[in-house]
Amino acid sequence: MSIHEEREHWIMWMSGGAGVGKSAIAQNFAERCEAEGYLLASLFFGRSDPSRNNIDSLIVTIAYQIYTTC
C-alpha cells in the first residue's frame, strides 16, 4: 500500500519487544511522509529517556512543528 492511497485512519500504533526495529520503521515512515509532503510533525516517546517520556511535551512539540512547517 502506498502513502498516496486513501486511508480511513491516519494513526499507526506499533508494539513489540526491545530491538525488533519499531523505531527504525517509524523513522523510515516519517522520513518518507516528509519527503512526499505529508508530514506536519512527529514525536517519538522513549520509556528510558525522561525528556522523551513526558506527555506534557506532546502538545507543545506538535504545535511548534506544525507552526514551523506551515
PyMOL Python script that loads the backbone (N, CA, C, O; Angstrom):
from pymol import cmd

cmd.read_pdbstr("""\
ATOM      1  N   MET A   1       0.843  -1.170   0.000  1.00  0.00           N
ATOM      2  CA  MET A   1       0.000   0.000   0.000  1.00  0.00           C
ATOM      3  C   MET A   1       0.890   1.235   0.000  1.00  0.00           C
ATOM      4  O   MET A   1       1.848   1.314   0.770  1.00  0.00           O
ATOM      5  N   SER A   2       0.578   2.194  -0.859  1.00  0.00           N
ATOM      6  CA  SER A   2       1.381   3.412  -0.903  1.00  0.00           C
ATOM      7  C   SER A   2       0.811   4.468   0.030  1.00  0.00           C
ATOM      8  O   SER A   2      -0.327   4.368   0.490  1.00  0.00           O
ATOM      9  N   ILE A   3       1.605   5.458   0.294  1.00  0.00           N
ATOM     10  CA  ILE A   3       1.190   6.563   1.149  1.00  0.00           C
ATOM     11  C   ILE A   3       0.047   7.337   0.486  1.00  0.00           C
ATOM     12  O   ILE A   3      -0.776   7.939   1.177  1.00  0.00           O
ATOM     13  N   HIS A   4      -0.007   7.322  -0.851  1.00  0.00           N
ATOM     14  CA  HIS A   4      -0.981   8.118  -1.593  1.00  0.00           C
ATOM     15  C   HIS A   4      -2.402   7.560  -1.526  1.00  0.00           C
ATOM     16  O   HIS A   4      -3.352   8.291  -1.806  1.00  0.00           O
ATOM     17  N   GLU A   5      -2.570   6.315  -1.172  1.00  0.00           N
ATOM     18  CA  GLU A   5      -3.901   5.716  -1.144  1.00  0.00           C
ATOM     19  C   GLU A   5      -4.748   6.324  -0.036  1.00  0.00           C
ATOM     20  O   GLU A   5      -4.239   6.710   1.017  1.00  0.00           O
ATOM     21  N   GLU A   6      -6.046   6.402  -0.292  1.00  0.00           N
ATOM     22  CA  GLU A   6      -6.968   6.939   0.712  1.00  0.00           C
ATOM     23  C   GLU A   6      -6.970   6.045   1.937  1.00  0.00           C
ATOM     24  O   GLU A   6      -6.961   4.819   1.829  1.00  0.00           O
ATOM     25  N   ARG A   7      -6.981   6.671   3.098  1.00  0.00           N
ATOM     26  CA  ARG A   7      -6.977   5.932   4.349  1.00  0.00           C
ATOM     27  C   ARG A   7      -8.127   6.423   5.209  1.00  0.00           C
ATOM     28  O   ARG A   7      -8.422   7.618   5.223  1.00  0.00           O
ATOM     29  N   GLU A   8      -8.773   5.530   5.917  1.00  0.00           N
ATOM     30  CA  GLU A   8      -9.820   5.920   6.841  1.00  0.00           C
ATOM     31  C   GLU A   8      -9.215   6.430   8.151  1.00  0.00           C
ATOM     32  O   GLU A   8      -9.764   7.334   8.780  1.00  0.00           O
ATOM     33  N   HIS A   9      -8.087   5.849   8.557  1.00  0.00           N
ATOM     34  CA  HIS A   9      -7.425   6.237   9.796  1.00  0.00           C
ATOM     35  C   HIS A   9      -5.964   6.553   9.500  1.00  0.00           C
ATOM     36  O   HIS A   9      -5.308   5.825   8.755  1.00  0.00           O
ATOM     37  N   TRP A  10      -5.461   7.623  10.074  1.00  0.00           N
ATOM     38  CA  TRP A  10      -4.093   8.037   9.824  1.00  0.00           C
ATOM     39  C   TRP A  10      -3.221   7.936  11.065  1.00  0.00           C
ATOM     40  O   TRP A  10      -2.244   8.674  11.195  1.00  0.00           O
ATOM     41  N   ILE A  11      -3.554   7.042  11.967  1.00  0.00           N
ATOM     42  CA  ILE A  11      -2.730   6.812  13.152  1.00  0.00           C
ATOM     43  C   ILE A  11      -2.252   5.371  13.121  1.00  0.00           C
ATOM     44  O   ILE A  11      -3.034   4.458  12.857  1.00  0.00           O
ATOM     45  N   MET A  12      -0.978   5.167  13.389  1.00  0.00           N
ATOM     46  CA  MET A  12      -0.418   3.827  13.396  1.00  0.00           C
ATOM     47  C   MET A  12       0.211   3.591  14.760  1.00  0.00           C
ATOM     48  O   MET A  12       0.958   4.432  15.260  1.00  0.00           O
ATOM     49  N   TRP A  13      -0.089   2.460  15.353  1.00  0.00           N
ATOM     50  CA  TRP A  13       0.459   2.099  16.659  1.00  0.00           C
ATOM     51  C   TRP A  13       1.287   0.842  16.462  1.00  0.00           C
ATOM     52  O   TRP A  13       0.789  -0.151  15.932  1.00  0.00           O
ATOM     53  N   MET A  14       2.539   0.872  16.881  1.00  0.00           N
ATOM     54  CA  MET A  14       3.393  -0.304  16.789  1.00  0.00           C
ATOM     55  C   MET A  14       3.782  -0.741  18.188  1.00  0.00           C
ATOM     56  O   MET A  14       4.023   0.084  19.069  1.00  0.00           O
ATOM     57  N   SER A  15       3.837  -2.027  18.375  1.00  0.00           N
ATOM     58  CA  SER A  15       4.312  -2.551  19.657  1.00  0.00           C
ATOM     59  C   SER A  15       5.150  -3.794  19.392  1.00  0.00           C
ATOM     60  O   SER A  15       5.010  -4.447  18.358  1.00  0.00           O
ATOM     61  N   GLY A  16       6.001  -4.099  20.320  1.00  0.00           N
ATOM     62  CA  GLY A  16       6.861  -5.260  20.189  1.00  0.00           C
ATOM     63  C   GLY A  16       8.007  -5.164  21.179  1.00  0.00           C
ATOM     64  O   GLY A  16       8.196  -4.146  21.845  1.00  0.00           O
ATOM     65  N   GLY A  17       8.743  -6.213  21.259  1.00  0.00           N
ATOM     66  CA  GLY A  17       9.865  -6.284  22.183  1.00  0.00           C
ATOM     67  C   GLY A  17      11.004  -5.357  21.806  1.00  0.00           C
ATOM     68  O   GLY A  17      11.075  -4.845  20.689  1.00  0.00           O
ATOM     69  N   ALA A  18      11.880  -5.159  22.753  1.00  0.00           N
ATOM     70  CA  ALA A  18      13.053  -4.311  22.522  1.00  0.00           C
ATOM     71  C   ALA A  18      13.924  -4.893  21.416  1.00  0.00           C
ATOM     72  O   ALA A  18      14.174  -6.097  21.372  1.00  0.00           O
ATOM     73  N   GLY A  19      14.375  -4.027  20.535  1.00  0.00           N
ATOM     74  CA  GLY A  19      15.311  -4.448  19.496  1.00  0.00           C
ATOM     75  C   GLY A  19      14.706  -5.065  18.260  1.00  0.00           C
ATOM     76  O   GLY A  19      15.442  -5.587  17.422  1.00  0.00           O
ATOM     77  N   VAL A  20      13.380  -5.029  18.107  1.00  0.00           N
ATOM     78  CA  VAL A  20      12.774  -5.647  16.925  1.00  0.00           C
ATOM     79  C   VAL A  20      12.667  -4.691  15.742  1.00  0.00           C
ATOM     80  O   VAL A  20      12.311  -5.113  14.642  1.00  0.00           O
ATOM     81  N   GLY A  21      12.971  -3.399  15.951  1.00  0.00           N
ATOM     82  CA  GLY A  21      13.014  -2.451  14.837  1.00  0.00           C
ATOM     83  C   GLY A  21      11.856  -1.468  14.767  1.00  0.00           C
ATOM     84  O   GLY A  21      11.637  -0.853  13.723  1.00  0.00           O
ATOM     85  N   LYS A  22      11.114  -1.306  15.847  1.00  0.00           N
ATOM     86  CA  LYS A  22       9.973  -0.377  15.836  1.00  0.00           C
ATOM     87  C   LYS A  22      10.419   1.044  15.518  1.00  0.00           C
ATOM     88  O   LYS A  22       9.828   1.704  14.664  1.00  0.00           O
ATOM     89  N   SER A  23      11.447   1.514  16.192  1.00  0.00           N
ATOM     90  CA  SER A  23      11.917   2.886  15.977  1.00  0.00           C
ATOM     91  C   SER A  23      12.451   3.077  14.564  1.00  0.00           C
ATOM     92  O   SER A  23      12.226   4.123  13.955  1.00  0.00           O
ATOM     93  N   ALA A  24      13.142   2.096  14.046  1.00  0.00           N
ATOM     94  CA  ALA A  24      13.679   2.193  12.680  1.00  0.00           C
ATOM     95  C   ALA A  24      12.548   2.269  11.661  1.00  0.00           C
ATOM     96  O   ALA A  24      12.623   3.047  10.710  1.00  0.00           O
ATOM     97  N   ILE A  25      11.509   1.475  11.850  1.00  0.00           N
ATOM     98  CA  ILE A  25      10.356   1.505  10.946  1.00  0.00           C
ATOM     99  C   ILE A  25       9.652   2.852  11.043  1.00  0.00           C
ATOM    100  O   ILE A  25       9.320   3.452  10.022  1.00  0.00           O
ATOM    101  N   ALA A  26       9.424   3.329  12.259  1.00  0.00           N
ATOM    102  CA  ALA A  26       8.741   4.609  12.450  1.00  0.00           C
ATOM    103  C   ALA A  26       9.548   5.756  11.847  1.00  0.00           C
ATOM    104  O   ALA A  26       8.977   6.638  11.207  1.00  0.00           O
ATOM    105  N   GLN A  27      10.859   5.756  12.042  1.00  0.00           N
ATOM    106  CA  GLN A  27      11.713   6.805  11.487  1.00  0.00           C
ATOM    107  C   GLN A  27      11.676   6.787   9.969  1.00  0.00           C
ATOM    108  O   GLN A  27      11.565   7.839   9.341  1.00  0.00           O
ATOM    109  N   ASN A  28      11.768   5.611   9.374  1.00  0.00           N
ATOM    110  CA  ASN A  28      11.720   5.483   7.921  1.00  0.00           C
ATOM    111  C   ASN A  28      10.381   5.966   7.381  1.00  0.00           C
ATOM    112  O   ASN A  28      10.339   6.676   6.377  1.00  0.00           O
ATOM    113  N   PHE A  29       9.298   5.592   8.031  1.00  0.00           N
ATOM    114  CA  PHE A  29       7.970   6.009   7.603  1.00  0.00           C
ATOM    115  C   PHE A  29       7.825   7.529   7.687  1.00  0.00           C
ATOM    116  O   PHE A  29       7.294   8.154   6.769  1.00  0.00           O
ATOM    117  N   ALA A  30       8.293   8.123   8.780  1.00  0.00           N
ATOM    118  CA  ALA A  30       8.224   9.580   8.940  1.00  0.00           C
ATOM    119  C   ALA A  30       9.049  10.281   7.862  1.00  0.00           C
ATOM    120  O   ALA A  30       8.613  11.295   7.317  1.00  0.00           O
ATOM    121  N   GLU A  31      10.216   9.763   7.551  1.00  0.00           N
ATOM    122  CA  GLU A  31      11.064  10.356   6.515  1.00  0.00           C
ATOM    123  C   GLU A  31      10.393  10.278   5.147  1.00  0.00           C
ATOM    124  O   GLU A  31      10.468  11.227   4.366  1.00  0.00           O
ATOM    125  N   ARG A  32       9.737   9.156   4.849  1.00  0.00           N
ATOM    126  CA  ARG A  32       9.015   9.022   3.577  1.00  0.00           C
ATOM    127  C   ARG A  32       7.853   9.998   3.494  1.00  0.00           C
ATOM    128  O   ARG A  32       7.628  10.623   2.458  1.00  0.00           O
ATOM    129  N   CYS A  33       7.113  10.123   4.600  1.00  0.00           N
ATOM    130  CA  CYS A  33       5.992  11.066   4.627  1.00  0.00           C
ATOM    131  C   CYS A  33       6.481  12.493   4.432  1.00  0.00           C
ATOM    132  O   CYS A  33       5.869  13.267   3.697  1.00  0.00           O
ATOM    133  N   GLU A  34       7.585  12.843   5.089  1.00  0.00           N
ATOM    134  CA  GLU A  34       8.142  14.186   4.944  1.00  0.00           C
ATOM    135  C   GLU A  34       8.589  14.445   3.509  1.00  0.00           C
ATOM    136  O   GLU A  34       8.323  15.515   2.962  1.00  0.00           O
ATOM    137  N   ALA A  35       9.258  13.484   2.903  1.00  0.00           N
ATOM    138  CA  ALA A  35       9.740  13.629   1.535  1.00  0.00           C
ATOM    139  C   ALA A  35       8.589  13.835   0.546  1.00  0.00           C
ATOM    140  O   ALA A  35       8.754  14.506  -0.473  1.00  0.00           O
ATOM    141  N   GLU A  36       7.433  13.259   0.848  1.00  0.00           N
ATOM    142  CA  GLU A  36       6.279  13.378  -0.043  1.00  0.00           C
ATOM    143  C   GLU A  36       5.335  14.502   0.369  1.00  0.00           C
ATOM    144  O   GLU A  36       4.271  14.672  -0.226  1.00  0.00           O
ATOM    145  N   GLY A  37       5.723  15.272   1.390  1.00  0.00           N
ATOM    146  CA  GLY A  37       4.937  16.427   1.789  1.00  0.00           C
ATOM    147  C   GLY A  37       3.728  16.125   2.658  1.00  0.00           C
ATOM    148  O   GLY A  37       2.812  16.944   2.737  1.00  0.00           O
ATOM    149  N   TYR A  38       3.700  14.969   3.312  1.00  0.00           N
ATOM    150  CA  TYR A  38       2.572  14.585   4.155  1.00  0.00           C
ATOM    151  C   TYR A  38       2.820  14.768   5.644  1.00  0.00           C
ATOM    152  O   TYR A  38       1.878  14.675   6.431  1.00  0.00           O
ATOM    153  N   LEU A  39       4.028  15.020   6.045  1.00  0.00           N
ATOM    154  CA  LEU A  39       4.350  15.077   7.466  1.00  0.00           C
ATOM    155  C   LEU A  39       4.297  16.510   7.973  1.00  0.00           C
ATOM    156  O   LEU A  39       5.008  17.379   7.469  1.00  0.00           O
ATOM    157  N   LEU A  40       3.455  16.754   8.969  1.00  0.00           N
ATOM    158  CA  LEU A  40       3.423  18.059   9.621  1.00  0.00           C
ATOM    159  C   LEU A  40       4.262  18.063  10.883  1.00  0.00           C
ATOM    160  O   LEU A  40       4.887  19.068  11.220  1.00  0.00           O
ATOM    161  N   ALA A  41       4.275  16.921  11.590  1.00  0.00           N
ATOM    162  CA  ALA A  41       5.009  16.845  12.846  1.00  0.00           C
ATOM    163  C   ALA A  41       5.245  15.389  13.209  1.00  0.00           C
ATOM    164  O   ALA A  41       4.554  14.493  12.724  1.00  0.00           O
ATOM    165  N   SER A  42       6.225  15.167  14.066  1.00  0.00           N
ATOM    166  CA  SER A  42       6.480  13.813  14.555  1.00  0.00           C
ATOM    167  C   SER A  42       7.053  13.891  15.961  1.00  0.00           C
ATOM    168  O   SER A  42       7.674  14.884  16.338  1.00  0.00           O
ATOM    169  N   LEU A  43       6.839  12.852  16.715  1.00  0.00           N
ATOM    170  CA  LEU A  43       7.347  12.789  18.078  1.00  0.00           C
ATOM    171  C   LEU A  43       7.530  11.330  18.452  1.00  0.00           C
ATOM    172  O   LEU A  43       6.634  10.516  18.230  1.00  0.00           O
ATOM    173  N   PHE A  44       8.660  10.995  19.007  1.00  0.00           N
ATOM    174  CA  PHE A  44       8.927   9.642  19.470  1.00  0.00           C
ATOM    175  C   PHE A  44       9.056   9.654  20.981  1.00  0.00           C
ATOM    176  O   PHE A  44       9.843  10.416  21.543  1.00  0.00           O
ATOM    177  N   PHE A  45       8.282   8.811  21.627  1.00  0.00           N
ATOM    178  CA  PHE A  45       8.387   8.654  23.074  1.00  0.00           C
ATOM    179  C   PHE A  45       9.404   7.570  23.371  1.00  0.00           C
ATOM    180  O   PHE A  45       9.567   6.639  22.582  1.00  0.00           O
ATOM    181  N   GLY A  46      10.084   7.679  24.492  1.00  0.00           N
ATOM    182  CA  GLY A  46      11.028   6.666  24.929  1.00  0.00           C
ATOM    183  C   GLY A  46      10.896   6.446  26.428  1.00  0.00           C
ATOM    184  O   GLY A  46      11.024   7.388  27.210  1.00  0.00           O
ATOM    185  N   ARG A  47      10.644   5.225  26.826  1.00  0.00           N
ATOM    186  CA  ARG A  47      10.435   4.935  28.251  1.00  0.00           C
ATOM    187  C   ARG A  47      11.630   5.276  29.119  1.00  0.00           C
ATOM    188  O   ARG A  47      11.467   5.750  30.243  1.00  0.00           O
ATOM    189  N   SER A  48      12.815   5.040  28.615  1.00  0.00           N
ATOM    190  CA  SER A  48      14.008   5.211  29.447  1.00  0.00           C
ATOM    191  C   SER A  48      14.576   6.629  29.409  1.00  0.00           C
ATOM    192  O   SER A  48      15.524   6.924  30.136  1.00  0.00           O
ATOM    193  N   ASP A  49      14.025   7.504  28.587  1.00  0.00           N
ATOM    194  CA  ASP A  49      14.523   8.868  28.466  1.00  0.00           C
ATOM    195  C   ASP A  49      13.497   9.840  29.042  1.00  0.00           C
ATOM    196  O   ASP A  49      12.462  10.072  28.417  1.00  0.00           O
ATOM    197  N   PRO A  50      13.759  10.416  30.223  1.00  0.00           N
ATOM    198  CA  PRO A  50      12.789  11.306  30.865  1.00  0.00           C
ATOM    199  C   PRO A  50      12.387  12.501  29.999  1.00  0.00           C
ATOM    200  O   PRO A  50      11.269  13.000  30.125  1.00  0.00           O
ATOM    201  N   SER A  51      13.274  12.962  29.130  1.00  0.00           N
ATOM    202  CA  SER A  51      12.929  14.098  28.272  1.00  0.00           C
ATOM    203  C   SER A  51      12.025  13.688  27.111  1.00  0.00           C
ATOM    204  O   SER A  51      11.387  14.545  26.498  1.00  0.00           O
ATOM    205  N   ARG A  52      11.959  12.385  26.798  1.00  0.00           N
ATOM    206  CA  ARG A  52      11.090  11.886  25.730  1.00  0.00           C
ATOM    207  C   ARG A  52      10.005  10.978  26.278  1.00  0.00           C
ATOM    208  O   ARG A  52       9.380  10.238  25.520  1.00  0.00           O
ATOM    209  N   ASN A  53       9.774  11.021  27.560  1.00  0.00           N
ATOM    210  CA  ASN A  53       8.781  10.165  28.198  1.00  0.00           C
ATOM    211  C   ASN A  53       7.839  11.031  29.035  1.00  0.00           C
ATOM    212  O   ASN A  53       7.478  10.672  30.156  1.00  0.00           O
ATOM    213  N   ASN A  54       7.450  12.172  28.475  1.00  0.00           N
ATOM    214  CA  ASN A  54       6.659  13.131  29.224  1.00  0.00           C
ATOM    215  C   ASN A  54       5.521  13.641  28.348  1.00  0.00           C
ATOM    216  O   ASN A  54       5.766  14.286  27.329  1.00  0.00           O
ATOM    217  N   ILE A  55       4.298  13.363  28.731  1.00  0.00           N
ATOM    218  CA  ILE A  55       3.131  13.763  27.940  1.00  0.00           C
ATOM    219  C   ILE A  55       3.003  15.274  27.847  1.00  0.00           C
ATOM    220  O   ILE A  55       2.404  15.785  26.900  1.00  0.00           O
ATOM    221  N   ASP A  56       3.554  15.994  28.810  1.00  0.00           N
ATOM    222  CA  ASP A  56       3.460  17.454  28.802  1.00  0.00           C
ATOM    223  C   ASP A  56       4.090  18.076  27.566  1.00  0.00           C
ATOM    224  O   ASP A  56       3.663  19.144  27.129  1.00  0.00           O
ATOM    225  N   SER A  57       5.087  17.434  27.001  1.00  0.00           N
ATOM    226  CA  SER A  57       5.756  17.993  25.829  1.00  0.00           C
ATOM    227  C   SER A  57       5.038  17.669  24.524  1.00  0.00           C
ATOM    228  O   SER A  57       5.384  18.233  23.485  1.00  0.00           O
ATOM    229  N   LEU A  58       4.062  16.791  24.545  1.00  0.00           N
ATOM    230  CA  LEU A  58       3.390  16.358  23.314  1.00  0.00           C
ATOM    231  C   LEU A  58       2.751  17.527  22.570  1.00  0.00           C
ATOM    232  O   LEU A  58       3.097  17.777  21.416  1.00  0.00           O
ATOM    233  N   ILE A  59       1.837  18.238  23.196  1.00  0.00           N
ATOM    234  CA  ILE A  59       1.101  19.309  22.521  1.00  0.00           C
ATOM    235  C   ILE A  59       2.039  20.430  22.084  1.00  0.00           C
ATOM    236  O   ILE A  59       1.938  20.920  20.959  1.00  0.00           O
ATOM    237  N   VAL A  60       2.941  20.835  22.957  1.00  0.00           N
ATOM    238  CA  VAL A  60       3.867  21.922  22.625  1.00  0.00           C
ATOM    239  C   VAL A  60       4.747  21.531  21.444  1.00  0.00           C
ATOM    240  O   VAL A  60       4.938  22.327  20.525  1.00  0.00           O
ATOM    241  N   THR A  61       5.277  20.329  21.459  1.00  0.00           N
ATOM    242  CA  THR A  61       6.157  19.869  20.379  1.00  0.00           C
ATOM    243  C   THR A  61       5.420  19.788  19.057  1.00  0.00           C
ATOM    244  O   THR A  61       5.911  20.282  18.042  1.00  0.00           O
ATOM    245  N   ILE A  62       4.245  19.168  19.056  1.00  0.00           N
ATOM    246  CA  ILE A  62       3.467  19.031  17.826  1.00  0.00           C
ATOM    247  C   ILE A  62       3.040  20.411  17.304  1.00  0.00           C
ATOM    248  O   ILE A  62       3.145  20.679  16.107  1.00  0.00           O
ATOM    249  N   ALA A  63       2.566  21.273  18.189  1.00  0.00           N
ATOM    250  CA  ALA A  63       2.142  22.620  17.768  1.00  0.00           C
ATOM    251  C   ALA A  63       3.316  23.401  17.167  1.00  0.00           C
ATOM    252  O   ALA A  63       3.166  24.051  16.133  1.00  0.00           O
ATOM    253  N   TYR A  64       4.472  23.336  17.808  1.00  0.00           N
ATOM    254  CA  TYR A  64       5.645  24.047  17.294  1.00  0.00           C
ATOM    255  C   TYR A  64       6.045  23.517  15.914  1.00  0.00           C
ATOM    256  O   TYR A  64       6.341  24.302  15.012  1.00  0.00           O
ATOM    257  N   GLN A  65       6.057  22.204  15.746  1.00  0.00           N
ATOM    258  CA  GLN A  65       6.445  21.636  14.462  1.00  0.00           C
ATOM    259  C   GLN A  65       5.450  22.000  13.352  1.00  0.00           C
ATOM    260  O   GLN A  65       5.857  22.287  12.227  1.00  0.00           O
ATOM    261  N   ILE A  66       4.158  21.989  13.662  1.00  0.00           N
ATOM    262  CA  ILE A  66       3.159  22.386  12.669  1.00  0.00           C
ATOM    263  C   ILE A  66       3.341  23.858  12.316  1.00  0.00           C
ATOM    264  O   ILE A  66       3.280  24.224  11.142  1.00  0.00           O
ATOM    265  N   TYR A  67       3.564  24.709  13.325  1.00  0.00           N
ATOM    266  CA  TYR A  67       3.782  26.136  13.090  1.00  0.00           C
ATOM    267  C   TYR A  67       4.977  26.373  12.182  1.00  0.00           C
ATOM    268  O   TYR A  67       4.898  27.177  11.253  1.00  0.00           O
ATOM    269  N   THR A  68       6.076  25.686  12.436  1.00  0.00           N
ATOM    270  CA  THR A  68       7.282  25.924  11.634  1.00  0.00           C
ATOM    271  C   THR A  68       7.194  25.281  10.254  1.00  0.00           C
ATOM    272  O   THR A  68       7.908  25.691   9.339  1.00  0.00           O
ATOM    273  N   THR A  69       6.330  24.280  10.090  1.00  0.00           N
ATOM    274  CA  THR A  69       6.154  23.629   8.795  1.00  0.00           C
ATOM    275  C   THR A  69       5.280  24.470   7.867  1.00  0.00           C
ATOM    276  O   THR A  69       5.532  24.560   6.666  1.00  0.00           O
ATOM    277  N   CYS A  70       4.260  25.074   8.441  1.00  0.00           N
ATOM    278  CA  CYS A  70       3.298  25.854   7.631  1.00  0.00           C
ATOM    279  C   CYS A  70       3.761  27.257   7.539  1.00  0.00           C
ATOM    280  O   CYS A  70       3.104  28.084   6.906  1.00  0.00           O
TER     281      CYS A  70
END
""", "prot")
cmd.dss("prot")
cmd.show_as("cartoon", "prot")
cmd.util.cbc("prot")
cmd.orient("prot")
